[in-house]
Amino acid sequence: MSQSIESPYLTAAEAAKYLRLEERTLNNMRWREEGPHWRKHGGKVIYHIKDLEGWSRSRDCGHGPSFDQDKDDDAEA
């Protein structure tokens, strides 16, 4: 019996799709050192999902309540 392991590591194509960006845009951001933190495993560029989420949160413009704030409010109640 084989079990499927959900990996928190995404390829550049998967990370771009997750962020709703074109892969080319994500690659350009990496070259300009403007995008999310990335790693290399065996010569392949990968992104950890928590790094993508953190980078996305850092891009918050602050207009209205965010999903994360709503979740935190529910936990405190």
PQR file with spaces between the fields and no chain letter, atoms N, CA, C, O and H, PARSE charges and radii, in Angstrom:
ATOM       1  N    MET     1       0.829   -1.174    0.000 -0.4000 1.5000
ATOM       2  CA   MET     1       0.000    0.000    0.000 -0.0000 2.0000
ATOM       3  C    MET     1       0.881    1.247    0.000  0.5500 1.7000
ATOM       4  O    MET     1       1.772    1.384    0.838 -0.5500 1.4000
ATOM       5  N    SER     2       0.634    2.133   -0.919 -0.4000 1.5000
ATOM       6  CA   SER     2       1.408    3.362   -1.036 -0.0000 2.0000
ATOM       7  C    SER     2       0.576    4.544   -0.551  0.5500 1.7000
ATOM       8  O    SER     2      -0.587    4.695   -0.924 -0.5500 1.4000
ATOM       9  H    SER     2      -0.090    2.023   -1.600  0.4000 1.0000
ATOM      10  N    GLN     3       1.194    5.383    0.291 -0.4000 1.5000
ATOM      11  CA   GLN     3       0.492    6.567    0.774 -0.0000 2.0000
ATOM      12  C    GLN     3       1.023    7.791    0.057  0.5500 1.7000
ATOM      13  O    GLN     3       2.229    7.923   -0.151 -0.5500 1.4000
ATOM      14  H    GLN     3       2.139    5.260    0.594  0.4000 1.0000
ATOM      15  N    SER     4       0.130    8.680   -0.317 -0.4000 1.5000
ATOM      16  CA   SER     4       0.509    9.931   -0.950 -0.0000 2.0000
ATOM      17  C    SER     4       0.897   10.930    0.133  0.5500 1.7000
ATOM      18  O    SER     4       0.158   11.125    1.098 -0.5500 1.4000
ATOM      19  H    SER     4      -0.850    8.573   -0.148  0.4000 1.0000
ATOM      20  N    ILE     5       2.057   11.563   -0.029 -0.4000 1.5000
ATOM      21  CA   ILE     5       2.528   12.545    0.930 -0.0000 2.0000
ATOM      22  C    ILE     5       2.302   13.931    0.344  0.5500 1.7000
ATOM      23  O    ILE     5       2.780   14.238   -0.749 -0.5500 1.4000
ATOM      24  H    ILE     5       2.657   11.404   -0.813  0.4000 1.0000
ATOM      25  N    GLU     6       1.577   14.760    1.070 -0.4000 1.5000
ATOM      26  CA   GLU     6       1.355   16.148    0.651 -0.0000 2.0000
ATOM      27  C    GLU     6       2.605   16.930    0.998  0.5500 1.7000
ATOM      28  O    GLU     6       2.942   17.068    2.174 -0.5500 1.4000
ATOM      29  H    GLU     6       1.189   14.511    1.958  0.4000 1.0000
ATOM      30  N    SER     7       3.287   17.437    0.008 -0.4000 1.5000
ATOM      31  CA   SER     7       4.505   18.202    0.225 -0.0000 2.0000
ATOM      32  C    SER     7       4.188   19.681    0.348  0.5500 1.7000
ATOM      33  O    SER     7       3.374   20.208   -0.411 -0.5500 1.4000
ATOM      34  H    SER     7       3.013   17.325   -0.947  0.4000 1.0000
ATOM      35  N    PRO     8       4.833   20.365    1.312 -0.5600 1.5000
ATOM      36  CA   PRO     8       4.657   21.814    1.421  0.2800 2.0000
ATOM      37  C    PRO     8       5.514   22.567    0.400  0.5500 1.7000
ATOM      38  O    PRO     8       5.458   23.794    0.323 -0.5500 1.4000
ATOM      39  N    TYR     9       6.306   21.828   -0.383 -0.4000 1.5000
ATOM      40  CA   TYR     9       7.187   22.442   -1.373 -0.0000 2.0000
ATOM      41  C    TYR     9       6.526   22.434   -2.739  0.5500 1.7000
ATOM      42  O    TYR     9       6.013   21.413   -3.197 -0.5500 1.4000
ATOM      43  H    TYR     9       6.351   20.831   -0.321  0.4000 1.0000
ATOM      44  N    LEU    10       6.550   23.608   -3.389 -0.4000 1.5000
ATOM      45  CA   LEU    10       5.932   23.752   -4.697 -0.0000 2.0000
ATOM      46  C    LEU    10       6.976   24.140   -5.731  0.5500 1.7000
ATOM      47  O    LEU    10       7.919   24.872   -5.430 -0.5500 1.4000
ATOM      48  H    LEU    10       6.967   24.438   -3.018  0.4000 1.0000
ATOM      49  N    THR    11       6.803   23.647   -6.947 -0.4000 1.5000
ATOM      50  CA   THR    11       7.654   24.074   -8.054 -0.0000 2.0000
ATOM      51  C    THR    11       7.305   25.523   -8.389  0.5500 1.7000
ATOM      52  O    THR    11       6.319   26.057   -7.881 -0.5500 1.4000
ATOM      53  H    THR    11       6.037   23.053   -7.191  0.4000 1.0000
ATOM      54  N    ALA    12       8.095   26.146   -9.227 -0.4000 1.5000
ATOM      55  CA   ALA    12       7.820   27.521   -9.636 -0.0000 2.0000
ATOM      56  C    ALA    12       6.455   27.612  -10.312  0.5500 1.7000
ATOM      57  O    ALA    12       5.713   28.566  -10.076 -0.5500 1.4000
ATOM      58  H    ALA    12       8.895   25.712   -9.639  0.4000 1.0000
ATOM      59  N    ALA    13       6.121   26.644  -11.138 -0.4000 1.5000
ATOM      60  CA   ALA    13       4.823   26.644  -11.825 -0.0000 2.0000
ATOM      61  C    ALA    13       3.680   26.513  -10.814  0.5500 1.7000
ATOM      62  O    ALA    13       2.674   27.214  -10.917 -0.5500 1.4000
ATOM      63  H    ALA    13       6.725   25.869  -11.330  0.4000 1.0000
ATOM      64  N    GLU    14       3.837   25.621   -9.844 -0.4000 1.5000
ATOM      65  CA   GLU    14       2.801   25.438   -8.823 -0.0000 2.0000
ATOM      66  C    GLU    14       2.675   26.672   -7.937  0.5500 1.7000
ATOM      67  O    GLU    14       1.567   27.088   -7.597 -0.5500 1.4000
ATOM      68  H    GLU    14       4.655   25.051   -9.760  0.4000 1.0000
ATOM      69  N    ALA    15       3.820   27.261   -7.561 -0.4000 1.5000
ATOM      70  CA   ALA    15       3.816   28.455   -6.713 -0.0000 2.0000
ATOM      71  C    ALA    15       3.148   29.622   -7.438  0.5500 1.7000
ATOM      72  O    ALA    15       2.370   30.365   -6.839 -0.5500 1.4000
ATOM      73  H    ALA    15       4.720   26.924   -7.837  0.4000 1.0000
ATOM      74  N    ALA    16       3.446   29.778   -8.701 -0.4000 1.5000
ATOM      75  CA   ALA    16       2.837   30.854   -9.481 -0.0000 2.0000
ATOM      76  C    ALA    16       1.320   30.663   -9.547  0.5500 1.7000
ATOM      77  O    ALA    16       0.562   31.619   -9.388 -0.5500 1.4000
ATOM      78  H    ALA    16       4.078   29.175   -9.188  0.4000 1.0000
ATOM      79  N    LYS    17       0.895   29.455   -9.775 -0.4000 1.5000
ATOM      80  CA   LYS    17      -0.543   29.166   -9.828 -0.0000 2.0000
ATOM      81  C    LYS    17      -1.182   29.452   -8.470  0.5500 1.7000
ATOM      82  O    LYS    17      -2.264   30.036   -8.410 -0.5500 1.4000
ATOM      83  H    LYS    17       1.511   28.678   -9.904  0.4000 1.0000
ATOM      84  N    TYR    18      -0.529   29.050   -7.389 -0.4000 1.5000
ATOM      85  CA   TYR    18      -1.022   29.288   -6.030 -0.0000 2.0000
ATOM      86  C    TYR    18      -1.207   30.780   -5.776  0.5500 1.7000
ATOM      87  O    TYR    18      -2.197   31.191   -5.170 -0.5500 1.4000
ATOM      88  H    TYR    18       0.350   28.576   -7.438  0.4000 1.0000
ATOM      89  N    LEU    19      -0.245   31.601   -6.243 -0.4000 1.5000
ATOM      90  CA   LEU    19      -0.296   33.048   -6.052 -0.0000 2.0000
ATOM      91  C    LEU    19      -1.107   33.762   -7.126  0.5500 1.7000
ATOM      92  O    LEU    19      -1.299   34.977   -7.068 -0.5500 1.4000
ATOM      93  H    LEU    19       0.559   31.267   -6.735  0.4000 1.0000
ATOM      94  N    ARG    20      -1.580   33.001   -8.102 -0.4000 1.5000
ATOM      95  CA   ARG    20      -2.335   33.540   -9.245 -0.0000 2.0000
ATOM      96  C    ARG    20      -1.491   34.528  -10.051  0.5500 1.7000
ATOM      97  O    ARG    20      -1.950   35.600  -10.445 -0.5500 1.4000
ATOM      98  H    ARG    20      -1.424   32.014   -8.150  0.4000 1.0000
ATOM      99  N    LEU    21      -0.254   34.129  -10.276 -0.4000 1.5000
ATOM     100  CA   LEU    21       0.679   34.885  -11.103 -0.0000 2.0000
ATOM     101  C    LEU    21       1.079   34.018  -12.286  0.5500 1.7000
ATOM     102  O    LEU    21       0.907   32.799  -12.258 -0.5500 1.4000
ATOM     103  H    LEU    21       0.119   33.258   -9.956  0.4000 1.0000
ATOM     104  N    GLU    22       1.608   34.641  -13.314 -0.4000 1.5000
ATOM     105  CA   GLU    22       2.227   33.881  -14.401 -0.0000 2.0000
ATOM     106  C    GLU    22       3.570   33.368  -13.887  0.5500 1.7000
ATOM     107  O    GLU    22       4.241   34.051  -13.113 -0.5500 1.4000
ATOM     108  H    GLU    22       1.748   35.631  -13.337  0.4000 1.0000
ATOM     109  N    GLU    23       3.959   32.183  -14.310 -0.4000 1.5000
ATOM     110  CA   GLU    23       5.247   31.634  -13.888 -0.0000 2.0000
ATOM     111  C    GLU    23       6.384   32.572  -14.288  0.5500 1.7000
ATOM     112  O    GLU    23       7.340   32.751  -13.534 -0.5500 1.4000
ATOM     113  H    GLU    23       3.414   31.629  -14.939  0.4000 1.0000
ATOM     114  N    ARG    24       6.278   33.163  -15.461 -0.4000 1.5000
ATOM     115  CA   ARG    24       7.308   34.096  -15.930 -0.0000 2.0000
ATOM     116  C    ARG    24       7.443   35.294  -14.980  0.5500 1.7000
ATOM     117  O    ARG    24       8.551   35.762  -14.718 -0.5500 1.4000
ATOM     118  H    ARG    24       5.501   33.018  -16.073  0.4000 1.0000
ATOM     119  N    THR    25       6.317   35.783  -14.471 -0.4000 1.5000
ATOM     120  CA   THR    25       6.332   36.896  -13.514 -0.0000 2.0000
ATOM     121  C    THR    25       7.067   36.491  -12.246  0.5500 1.7000
ATOM     122  O    THR    25       7.903   37.243  -11.745 -0.5500 1.4000
ATOM     123  H    THR    25       5.416   35.403  -14.684  0.4000 1.0000
ATOM     124  N    LEU    26       6.760   35.311  -11.724 -0.4000 1.5000
ATOM     125  CA   LEU    26       7.428   34.822  -10.511 -0.0000 2.0000
ATOM     126  C    LEU    26       8.923   34.648  -10.755  0.5500 1.7000
ATOM     127  O    LEU    26       9.731   34.999   -9.895 -0.5500 1.4000
ATOM     128  H    LEU    26       6.080   34.700  -12.131  0.4000 1.0000
ATOM     129  N    ASN    27       9.302   34.113  -11.910 -0.4000 1.5000
ATOM     130  CA   ASN    27      10.715   33.953  -12.239 -0.0000 2.0000
ATOM     131  C    ASN    27      11.419   35.306  -12.327  0.5500 1.7000
ATOM     132  O    ASN    27      12.533   35.461  -11.827 -0.5500 1.4000
ATOM     133  H    ASN    27       8.646   33.828  -12.609  0.4000 1.0000
ATOM     134  N    ASN    28      10.772   36.285  -12.960 -0.4000 1.5000
ATOM     135  CA   ASN    28      11.353   37.628  -13.049 -0.0000 2.0000
ATOM     136  C    ASN    28      11.511   38.247  -11.667  0.5500 1.7000
ATOM     137  O    ASN    28      12.517   38.900  -11.388 -0.5500 1.4000
ATOM     138  H    ASN    28       9.867   36.160  -13.366  0.4000 1.0000
ATOM     139  N    MET    29      10.534   38.047  -10.813 -0.4000 1.5000
ATOM     140  CA   MET    29      10.623   38.577   -9.450 -0.0000 2.0000
ATOM     141  C    MET    29      11.793   37.942   -8.702  0.5500 1.7000
ATOM     142  O    MET    29      12.481   38.616   -7.936 -0.5500 1.4000
ATOM     143  H    MET    29       9.717   37.517  -11.040  0.4000 1.0000
ATOM     144  N    ARG    30      12.016   36.653   -8.923 -0.4000 1.5000
ATOM     145  CA   ARG    30      13.128   35.961   -8.270 -0.0000 2.0000
ATOM     146  C    ARG    30      14.458   36.547   -8.733  0.5500 1.7000
ATOM     147  O    ARG    30      15.353   36.756   -7.913 -0.5500 1.4000
ATOM     148  H    ARG    30      11.456   36.106   -9.545  0.4000 1.0000
ATOM     149  N    TRP    31      14.606   36.816  -10.021 -0.4000 1.5000
ATOM     150  CA   TRP    31      15.844   37.380  -10.548 -0.0000 2.0000
ATOM     151  C    TRP    31      16.087   38.792  -10.020  0.5500 1.7000
ATOM     152  O    TRP    31      17.230   39.196   -9.808 -0.5500 1.4000
ATOM     153  H    TRP    31      13.880   36.646  -10.687  0.4000 1.0000
ATOM     154  N    ARG    32      15.003   39.539   -9.809 -0.4000 1.5000
ATOM     155  CA   ARG    32      15.125   40.909   -9.289 -0.0000 2.0000
ATOM     156  C    ARG    32      15.174   40.936   -7.761  0.5500 1.7000
ATOM     157  O    ARG    32      15.282   42.003   -7.156 -0.5500 1.4000
ATOM     158  H    ARG    32      14.074   39.212   -9.980  0.4000 1.0000
ATOM     159  N    GLU    33      15.093   39.740   -7.133 -0.4000 1.5000
ATOM     160  CA   GLU    33      15.093   39.593   -5.672 -0.0000 2.0000
ATOM     161  C    GLU    33      13.943   40.365   -5.034  0.5500 1.7000
ATOM     162  O    GLU    33      14.117   41.011   -4.001 -0.5500 1.4000
ATOM     163  H    GLU    33      15.005   38.873   -7.624  0.4000 1.0000
ATOM     164  N    GLU    34      12.765   40.295   -5.658 -0.4000 1.5000
ATOM     165  CA   GLU    34      11.580   40.996   -5.172 -0.0000 2.0000
ATOM     166  C    GLU    34      10.478   40.041   -4.715  0.5500 1.7000
ATOM     167  O    GLU    34       9.550   40.465   -4.027 -0.5500 1.4000
ATOM     168  H    GLU    34      12.624   39.770   -6.498  0.4000 1.0000
ATOM     169  N    GLY    35      10.557   38.812   -5.068 -0.4000 1.5000
ATOM     170  CA   GLY    35       9.474   37.872   -4.804 -0.0000 2.0000
ATOM     171  C    GLY    35       9.637   37.125   -3.504  0.5500 1.7000
ATOM     172  O    GLY    35      10.471   37.478   -2.671 -0.5500 1.4000
ATOM     173  H    GLY    35      11.311   38.467   -5.627  0.4000 1.0000
ATOM     174  N    PRO    36       8.832   36.087   -3.333 -0.5600 1.5000
ATOM     175  CA   PRO    36       8.897   35.280   -2.121  0.2800 2.0000
ATOM     176  C    PRO    36      10.222   34.522   -2.018  0.5500 1.7000
ATOM     177  O    PRO    36      10.899   34.282   -3.017 -0.5500 1.4000
ATOM     178  N    HIS    37      10.573   34.155   -0.790 -0.4000 1.5000
ATOM     179  CA   HIS    37      11.780   33.372   -0.531 -0.0000 2.0000
ATOM     180  C    HIS    37      11.691   32.053   -1.299  0.5500 1.7000
ATOM     181  O    HIS    37      10.624   31.442   -1.372 -0.5500 1.4000
ATOM     182  H    HIS    37      10.023   34.351    0.022  0.4000 1.0000
ATOM     183  N    TRP    38      12.807   31.621   -1.866 -0.4000 1.5000
ATOM     184  CA   TRP    38      12.836   30.376   -2.624 -0.0000 2.0000
ATOM     185  C    TRP    38      14.057   29.575   -2.195  0.5500 1.7000
ATOM     186  O    TRP    38      14.956   30.095   -1.534 -0.5500 1.4000
ATOM     187  H    TRP    38      13.673   32.117   -1.806  0.4000 1.0000
ATOM     188  N    ARG    39      14.076   28.316   -2.575 -0.4000 1.5000
ATOM     189  CA   ARG    39      15.165   27.398   -2.228 -0.0000 2.0000
ATOM     190  C    ARG    39      15.538   26.589   -3.461  0.5500 1.7000
ATOM     191  O    ARG    39      14.815   26.570   -4.456 -0.5500 1.4000
ATOM     192  H    ARG    39      13.346   27.894   -3.112  0.4000 1.0000
ATOM     193  N    LYS    40      16.662   25.934   -3.373 -0.4000 1.5000
ATOM     194  CA   LYS    40      17.056   25.013   -4.439 -0.0000 2.0000
ATOM     195  C    LYS    40      17.279   23.639   -3.829  0.5500 1.7000
ATOM     196  O    LYS    40      18.062   23.474   -2.893 -0.5500 1.4000
ATOM     197  H    LYS    40      17.250   25.949   -2.564  0.4000 1.0000
ATOM     198  N    HIS    41      16.587   22.673   -4.369 -0.4000 1.5000
ATOM     199  CA   HIS    41      16.775   21.268   -3.982 -0.0000 2.0000
ATOM     200  C    HIS    41      17.206   20.518   -5.230  0.5500 1.7000
ATOM     201  O    HIS    41      16.432   20.388   -6.179 -0.5500 1.4000
ATOM     202  H    HIS    41      15.951   22.806   -5.129  0.4000 1.0000
ATOM     203  N    GLY    42      18.427   20.029   -5.233 -0.4000 1.5000
ATOM     204  CA   GLY    42      18.908   19.277   -6.386 -0.0000 2.0000
ATOM     205  C    GLY    42      18.918   20.093   -7.667  0.5500 1.7000
ATOM     206  O    GLY    42      18.703   19.549   -8.750 -0.5500 1.4000
ATOM     207  H    GLY    42      19.055   20.135   -4.462  0.4000 1.0000
ATOM     208  N    GLY    43      19.164   21.384   -7.555 -0.4000 1.5000
ATOM     209  CA   GLY    43      19.213   22.239   -8.727 -0.0000 2.0000
ATOM     210  C    GLY    43      17.853   22.749   -9.182  0.5500 1.7000
ATOM     211  O    GLY    43      17.771   23.510  -10.146 -0.5500 1.4000
ATOM     212  H    GLY    43      19.339   21.826   -6.675  0.4000 1.0000
ATOM     213  N    LYS    44      16.791   22.343   -8.504 -0.4000 1.5000
ATOM     214  CA   LYS    44      15.442   22.768   -8.869 -0.0000 2.0000
ATOM     215  C    LYS    44      14.966   23.855   -7.910  0.5500 1.7000
ATOM     216  O    LYS    44      15.080   23.707   -6.694 -0.5500 1.4000
ATOM     217  H    LYS    44      16.858   21.725   -7.720  0.4000 1.0000
ATOM     218  N    VAL    45      14.435   24.939   -8.454 -0.4000 1.5000
ATOM     219  CA   VAL    45      13.892   26.028   -7.646 -0.0000 2.0000
ATOM     220  C    VAL    45      12.546   25.588   -7.084  0.5500 1.7000
ATOM     221  O    VAL    45      11.663   25.144   -7.818 -0.5500 1.4000
ATOM     222  H    VAL    45      14.341   25.059   -9.443  0.4000 1.0000
ATOM     223  N    ILE    46      12.408   25.720   -5.761 -0.4000 1.5000
ATOM     224  CA   ILE    46      11.146   25.377   -5.108 -0.0000 2.0000
ATOM     225  C    ILE    46      10.781   26.462   -4.105  0.5500 1.7000
ATOM     226  O    ILE    46      11.624   27.248   -3.673 -0.5500 1.4000
ATOM     227  H    ILE    46      13.125   26.080   -5.165  0.4000 1.0000
ATOM     228  N    TYR    47       9.519   26.482   -3.753 -0.4000 1.5000
ATOM     229  CA   TYR    47       8.985   27.445   -2.799 -0.0000 2.0000
ATOM     230  C    TYR    47       8.235   26.685   -1.706  0.5500 1.7000
ATOM     231  O    TYR    47       7.471   25.767   -2.001 -0.5500 1.4000
ATOM     232  H    TYR    47       8.834   25.844   -4.104  0.4000 1.0000
ATOM     233  N    HIS    48       8.449   27.062   -0.453 -0.4000 1.5000
ATOM     234  CA   HIS    48       7.685   26.476    0.648 -0.0000 2.0000
ATOM     235  C    HIS    48       6.384   27.263    0.758  0.5500 1.7000
ATOM     236  O    HIS    48       6.389   28.491    0.667 -0.5500 1.4000
ATOM     237  H    HIS    48       9.070   27.808   -0.214  0.4000 1.0000
ATOM     238  N    ILE    49       5.294   26.577    0.949 -0.4000 1.5000
ATOM     239  CA   ILE    49       3.987   27.220    0.958 -0.0000 2.0000
ATOM     240  C    ILE    49       3.887   28.294    2.046  0.5500 1.7000
ATOM     241  O    ILE    49       3.223   29.310    1.841 -0.5500 1.4000
ATOM     242  H    ILE    49       5.289   25.580    1.023  0.4000 1.0000
ATOM     243  N    LYS    50       4.534   28.088    3.195 -0.4000 1.5000
ATOM     244  CA   LYS    50       4.494   29.106    4.258 -0.0000 2.0000
ATOM     245  C    LYS    50       5.231   30.374    3.842  0.5500 1.7000
ATOM     246  O    LYS    50       4.844   31.471    4.246 -0.5500 1.4000
ATOM     247  H    LYS    50       5.074   27.263    3.361  0.4000 1.0000
ATOM     248  N    ASP    51       6.287   30.239    3.039 -0.4000 1.5000
ATOM     249  CA   ASP    51       6.986   31.418    2.517 -0.0000 2.0000
ATOM     250  C    ASP    51       6.088   32.196    1.557  0.5500 1.7000
ATOM     251  O    ASP    51       6.097   33.427    1.546 -0.5500 1.4000
ATOM     252  H    ASP    51       6.601   29.348    2.711  0.4000 1.0000
ATOM     253  N    LEU    52       5.311   31.467    0.751 -0.4000 1.5000
ATOM     254  CA   LEU    52       4.382   32.118   -0.174 -0.0000 2.0000
ATOM     255  C    LEU    52       3.298   32.862    0.598  0.5500 1.7000
ATOM     256  O    LEU    52       2.947   33.992    0.259 -0.5500 1.4000
ATOM     257  H    LEU    52       5.304   30.467    0.760  0.4000 1.0000
ATOM     258  N    GLU    53       2.771   32.220    1.637 -0.4000 1.5000
ATOM     259  CA   GLU    53       1.733   32.858    2.447 -0.0000 2.0000
ATOM     260  C    GLU    53       2.273   34.090    3.168  0.5500 1.7000
ATOM     261  O    GLU    53       1.603   35.122    3.220 -0.5500 1.4000
ATOM     262  H    GLU    53       3.056   31.302    1.913  0.4000 1.0000
ATOM     263  N    GLY    54       3.481   33.988    3.723 -0.4000 1.5000
ATOM     264  CA   GLY    54       4.095   35.129    4.408 -0.0000 2.0000
ATOM     265  C    GLY    54       4.355   36.286    3.466  0.5500 1.7000
ATOM     266  O    GLY    54       4.106   37.443    3.805 -0.5500 1.4000
ATOM     267  H    GLY    54       4.025   33.150    3.680  0.4000 1.0000
ATOM     268  N    TRP    55       4.857   35.970    2.281 -0.4000 1.5000
ATOM     269  CA   TRP    55       5.112   37.011    1.291 -0.0000 2.0000
ATOM     270  C    TRP    55       3.801   37.686    0.893  0.5500 1.7000
ATOM     271  O    TRP    55       3.744   38.909    0.764 -0.5500 1.4000
ATOM     272  H    TRP    55       5.059   35.030    2.006  0.4000 1.0000
ATOM     273  N    SER    56       2.760   36.899    0.703 -0.4000 1.5000
ATOM     274  CA   SER    56       1.468   37.458    0.335 -0.0000 2.0000
ATOM     275  C    SER    56       0.946   38.378    1.441  0.5500 1.7000
ATOM     276  O    SER    56       0.443   39.465    1.156 -0.5500 1.4000
ATOM     277  H    SER    56       2.806   35.906    0.808  0.4000 1.0000
ATOM     278  N    ARG    57       1.063   37.949    2.700 -0.4000 1.5000
ATOM     279  CA   ARG    57       0.626   38.798    3.817 -0.0000 2.0000
ATOM     280  C    ARG    57       1.409   40.105    3.860  0.5500 1.7000
ATOM     281  O    ARG    57       0.856   41.145    4.219 -0.5500 1.4000
ATOM     282  H    ARG    57       1.472   37.066    2.932  0.4000 1.0000
ATOM     283  N    SER    58       2.680   40.066    3.499 -0.4000 1.5000
ATOM     284  CA   SER    58       3.503   41.275    3.524 -0.0000 2.0000
ATOM     285  C    SER    58       3.080   42.262    2.431  0.5500 1.7000
ATOM     286  O    SER    58       3.464   43.430    2.473 -0.5500 1.4000
ATOM     287  H    SER    58       3.130   39.221    3.207  0.4000 1.0000
ATOM     288  N    ARG    59       2.307   41.807    1.472 -0.4000 1.5000
ATOM     289  CA   ARG    59       1.839   42.650    0.377 -0.0000 2.0000
ATOM     290  C    ARG    59       0.467   43.252    0.681  0.5500 1.7000
ATOM     291  O    ARG    59      -0.109   43.928   -0.171 -0.5500 1.4000
ATOM     292  H    ARG    59       1.995   40.857    1.439  0.4000 1.0000
ATOM     293  N    ASP    60      -0.064   43.017    1.885 -0.4000 1.5000
ATOM     294  CA   ASP    60      -1.382   43.511    2.282 -0.0000 2.0000
ATOM     295  C    ASP    60      -1.414   45.030    2.230  0.5500 1.7000
ATOM     296  O    ASP    60      -0.537   45.694    2.781 -0.5500 1.4000
ATOM     297  H    ASP    60       0.404   42.468    2.577  0.4000 1.0000
ATOM     298  N    CYS    61      -2.410   45.571    1.577 -0.4000 1.5000
ATOM     299  CA   CYS    61      -2.544   47.026    1.441 -0.0000 2.0000
ATOM     300  C    CYS    61      -3.332   47.647    2.586  0.5500 1.7000
ATOM     301  O    CYS    61      -3.377   48.871    2.705 -0.5500 1.4000
ATOM     302  H    CYS    61      -3.123   45.032    1.129  0.4000 1.0000
ATOM     303  N    GLY    62      -3.954   46.828    3.431 -0.4000 1.5000
ATOM     304  CA   GLY    62      -4.624   47.324    4.615 -0.0000 2.0000
ATOM     305  C    GLY    62      -6.000   47.913    4.408  0.5500 1.7000
ATOM     306  O    GLY    62      -6.432   48.728    5.224 -0.5500 1.4000
ATOM     307  H    GLY    62      -3.917   45.834    3.334  0.4000 1.0000
ATOM     308  N    HIS    63      -6.703   47.547    3.370 -0.4000 1.5000
ATOM     309  CA   HIS    63      -8.043   48.064    3.117 -0.0000 2.0000
ATOM     310  C    HIS    63      -9.083   47.056    3.577  0.5500 1.7000
ATOM     311  O    HIS    63      -9.284   46.034    2.920 -0.5500 1.4000
ATOM     312  H    HIS    63      -6.353   46.885    2.707  0.4000 1.0000
ATOM     313  N    GLY    64      -9.743   47.324    4.687 -0.4000 1.5000
ATOM     314  CA   GLY    64     -10.787   46.446    5.199 -0.0000 2.0000
ATOM     315  C    GLY    64     -10.226   45.248    5.938  0.5500 1.7000
ATOM     316  O    GLY    64      -9.013   45.043    5.974 -0.5500 1.4000
ATOM     317  H    GLY    64      -9.580   48.154    5.221  0.4000 1.0000
ATOM     318  N    PRO    65     -11.115   44.453    6.529 -0.5600 1.5000
ATOM     319  CA   PRO    65     -10.668   43.282    7.287  0.2800 2.0000
ATOM     320  C    PRO    65     -10.117   42.206    6.357  0.5500 1.7000
ATOM     321  O    PRO    65     -10.587   42.051    5.230 -0.5500 1.4000
ATOM     322  N    SER    66      -9.135   41.477    6.827 -0.4000 1.5000
ATOM     323  CA   SER    66      -8.570   40.395    6.025 -0.0000 2.0000
ATOM     324  C    SER    66      -9.099   39.062    6.530  0.5500 1.7000
ATOM     325  O    SER    66      -9.635   38.979    7.635 -0.5500 1.4000
ATOM     326  H    SER    66      -8.753   41.603    7.742  0.4000 1.0000
ATOM     327  N    PHE    67      -8.954   38.052    5.744 -0.4000 1.5000
ATOM     328  CA   PHE    67      -9.370   36.705    6.112 -0.0000 2.0000
ATOM     329  C    PHE    67      -8.663   36.266    7.379  0.5500 1.7000
ATOM     330  O    PHE    67      -9.293   35.683    8.262 -0.5500 1.4000
ATOM     331  H    PHE    67      -8.519   38.119    4.847  0.4000 1.0000
ATOM     332  N    ASP    68      -7.351   36.535    7.494 -0.4000 1.5000
ATOM     333  CA   ASP    68      -6.569   36.121    8.655 -0.0000 2.0000
ATOM     334  C    ASP    68      -7.070   36.795    9.923  0.5500 1.7000
ATOM     335  O    ASP    68      -7.110   36.156   10.973 -0.5500 1.4000
ATOM     336  H    ASP    68      -6.839   37.009    6.777  0.4000 1.0000
ATOM     337  N    GLN    69      -7.455   38.070    9.859 -0.4000 1.5000
ATOM     338  CA   GLN    69      -7.956   38.776   11.028 -0.0000 2.0000
ATOM     339  C    GLN    69      -9.275   38.165   11.490  0.5500 1.7000
ATOM     340  O    GLN    69      -9.491   37.993   12.689 -0.5500 1.4000
ATOM     341  H    GLN    69      -7.423   38.590    9.005  0.4000 1.0000
ATOM     342  N    ASP    70     -10.149   37.839   10.554 -0.4000 1.5000
ATOM     343  CA   ASP    70     -11.424   37.228   10.910 -0.0000 2.0000
ATOM     344  C    ASP    70     -11.208   35.902   11.622  0.5500 1.7000
ATOM     345  O    ASP    70     -11.903   35.589   12.588 -0.5500 1.4000
ATOM     346  H    ASP    70      -9.973   37.979    9.580  0.4000 1.0000
ATOM     347  N    LYS    71     -10.240   35.123   11.143 -0.4000 1.5000
ATOM     348  CA   LYS    71      -9.943   33.838   11.744 -0.0000 2.0000
ATOM     349  C    LYS    71      -9.425   34.016   13.164  0.5500 1.7000
ATOM     350  O    LYS    71      -9.822   33.274   14.062 -0.5500 1.4000
ATOM     351  H    LYS    71      -9.675   35.377   10.358  0.4000 1.0000
ATOM     352  N    ASP    72      -8.539   34.995   13.378 -0.4000 1.5000
ATOM     353  CA   ASP    72      -7.992   35.257   14.701 -0.0000 2.0000
ATOM     354  C    ASP    72      -9.070   35.721   15.668  0.5500 1.7000
ATOM     355  O    ASP    72      -9.043   35.343   16.839 -0.5500 1.4000
ATOM     356  H    ASP    72      -8.217   35.598   12.648  0.4000 1.0000
ATOM     357  N    ASP    73     -10.032   36.540   15.202 -0.4000 1.5000
ATOM     358  CA   ASP    73     -11.111   37.013   16.055 -0.0000 2.0000
ATOM     359  C    ASP    73     -11.973   35.855   16.528  0.5500 1.7000
ATOM     360  O    ASP    73     -12.404   35.838   17.681 -0.5500 1.4000
ATOM     361  H    ASP    73     -10.055   36.847   14.250  0.4000 1.0000
ATOM     362  N    ASP    74     -12.231   34.892   15.659 -0.4000 1.5000
ATOM     363  CA   ASP    74     -13.033   33.735   16.025 -0.0000 2.0000
ATOM     364  C    ASP    74     -12.338   32.893   17.092  0.5500 1.7000
ATOM     365  O    ASP    74     -13.002   32.332   17.963 -0.5500 1.4000
ATOM     366  H    ASP    74     -11.881   34.906   14.723  0.4000 1.0000
ATOM     367  N    ALA    75     -11.014   32.799   17.034 -0.4000 1.5000
ATOM     368  CA   ALA    75     -10.247   31.990   17.983 -0.0000 2.0000
ATOM     369  C    ALA    75     -10.280   32.610   19.375  0.5500 1.7000
ATOM     370  O    ALA    75     -10.224   31.884   20.368 -0.5500 1.4000
ATOM     371  H    ALA    75     -10.474   33.255   16.326  0.4000 1.0000
ATOM     372  N    GLU    76     -10.370   33.939   19.470 -0.4000 1.5000
ATOM     373  CA   GLU    76     -10.357   34.612   20.760 -0.0000 2.0000
ATOM     374  C    GLU    76     -11.719   34.558   21.445  0.5500 1.7000
ATOM     375  O    GLU    76     -11.789   34.652   22.670 -0.5500 1.4000
ATOM     376  H    GLU    76     -10.415   34.528   18.663  0.4000 1.0000
ATOM     377  N    ALA    77     -12.788   34.412   20.692 -0.4000 1.5000
ATOM     378  CA   ALA    77     -14.150   34.445   21.258 -0.0000 2.0000
ATOM     379  C    ALA    77     -14.470   33.217   22.069  0.5500 1.7000
ATOM     380  O    ALA    77     -15.572   33.101   22.605 -0.5500 1.4000
ATOM     381  H    ALA    77     -12.730   34.336   19.696  0.4000 1.0000
